[in-house]
Amino acid sequence: MLKKFTLPQTLIILSGLPGCGKTTLARPLVQELQIPILAIDDVVDAVPKHITRHSERFWEDMVHILLHLVDAQLAWGHSVIVDSV
């Protein structure tokens, strides 16, 4: 029987331009490490378009929301992978 590897609380940030492979790299990390991923695309998709349609600070606001979610997970002692531009 293999001994289960326990990862200490960890924050992994994958950041880069769209299409550079962040999500492609995140998939095997999530599978191997068994820790959740928080992705900027999911935040953008969750915010109703009528709320953000006229926002001049759209991406700044979306990243702020994402970082708030990351902080909450870390405060609970959880590890997390972040996928964001």
ABEGO torsion letter per residue (X at the ends): XBBBBBBBBBBBBBBEBBGAGAAAAAAAAAAAAGBBBBBAAAAAAABBAAAAAABAAAAAAAAAAAAAAAAAAAAAGBBBBBBBX
